[in-house]
């Protein structure tokens, strides 16, 4: 018995007791390069760090290819943010009314704050195309990472990376375009709130708006933990993959939501207003952070596949195969040749005798002897 069939037998009882939501899953085969080796014996958390240590060299090469597509994102986050924020306040004069050398109206700090917020808003617009470009590299990166997490051997990363880009780029492009627009909406809401706060115009309704948008965006972006790896793992149409990712995200929310919140901590550190700390965080993210994000997301997704989707798919395939074999056997037992029109007669309860029409005219009775 193969490892996959053993896993199905183990999960058969659980599959029969599935919740109604799981029964709405679209089933499809996994996109593997090798036969499955069974579940990892040491658990998902240890699997992430074991794969990271054992495959560090090819994972770094995979990360380098991905960074070629992610460089615009980091360029916008670091350079554009600092440049446009500095440019926004460069024209302000805060030295008025302090003597003969600096007479008359100085600009206020509030005006400078509003200008900086406008600069941040412009950077958000630049972030949208940067995220879209990054999505193309995600197609190749997740294609390689899911193979390592399945224990498949990859000697050269370049070929499977660009094979994944060629096959899945359009799916990741759609998903990350939506994500970019969600980030733009969230960032614009925060900037709008900060501008109102700077001029002292914040009300209770604005606080409610900010909290609602943050929670809604958090829940929508959380679906990426299932969806991004799933796009390269299961052979299904795009919208069925989105549906499955939504179902798994809902059912696994007690574990997934805290995990996603932890994953957002390094991203939140990017908003620290300290250039030295920001450089350190960006370098760590580029070197190891992106790899760990890919491994964590993929482990979470494959846990759902191994526990629910793949066992259900194999059980469904076995059931369909058994029905086909049963129907085929019935047809082979019940088919006879029509002596006149040479057509297949319908299936009957008893076997149908084939009568020799040539001898039938010369015979009488059922003994076959001539009189």
Phi, psi and omega in degrees: 000133181288165181297323181294318180292326175297319180294325178295316180298322180295323185262007185296317180296318178295324181294328180287337181257027183292153176288159179301330180293321178294333180289349177269002180295144170271129186260143179199163181282153175285148179267086183251155174260345180220169176294144181297144182256008180089169181293151180291128189288342187258006178095164186289320183296312178294329179299318180302311183284329176293317178294321179298320180284316186288327184245033185299320183293307178294329177294325176293321177294320175299320179294323179296317177297320179294323181296334175301325179272338183268350181303319177302325179297310181291329176297317179291317184298318185265297189290311184296321180298311181293319184294309184287329175293318177293322179294328183293325183261358184293334183267004182270147180241116181252017187252024180276158174061037177235013178149189183292328183285335183231073183277161166073183193304113173269155176287151181269160178294328179297319178299319179294318178300316179297323178294320178295318178296323175296324177294318177297323178297320177295321178296324177299320177297322178290333182291333182298305178295330178295318178293322180296319177295320179299329183300327181295320177292332178298325181301317179285320183297313181290332176296322179284316184297319181296329177291318177296321180291334175275358179081017180280148183270124177235114182278317180237124187281330189302313184295309178295331179298307183284340171294319176295320177299316181295324186273323190243003189303322186289329178291314179293329178297317179295312183297314184285336172295317176297318178298320179297320178292325176294318177297319178298317179295317179296312181297320179294323178295316179296317180295319177300318179295317181294325178293320176294323179293324181296326181263005177072034183246017182283135177239177177297326177296324178292321175297317179298319178299314181297315181295317180298314181296318180297316180293316180297317180294321179299315181292321180291317180289336178298330180300336180299335179299327176268319190288315185300312176290325185298329181300331181255000186256326188237136181275090180218157171300156188303310185291332174290326175295319178297318179298315179297320179296321177296317180297313179295323179297322179289313184290329183258017183301322180302332177262320186291319183295312175299323179295319179293324178297320177295320180295336181279347182300311178299326178293321179295330180293343178293343182266008176291134183272061178213115187297319182295313179296322181296320179297317180298316181296317181296318180296316179296320178296318182291326184277309186233335186298316182294324177296313181295321176302314180298318180293318181294313179299317182292320178297319179295319180291316182291334173298317177294321179296310184293329184276327190231297194294310183294316174301320178296319180296317181292320177298319179294319178295318178296321179295315179295322178295320179295321178295318179296317179295323179294316178295322179295321179293319178298318180294320180292330179279334188251005184268137175222160181267129177288124186291339183265307186258358179056042178248164180280125179279157180293158181292133180240168181289323181253152178302143182264129179280142176266117185264133176279109186291333181291317182274344184295325180291330184266356183252152173227139184079191184248010183268348177080009179263145176277145174256000000 
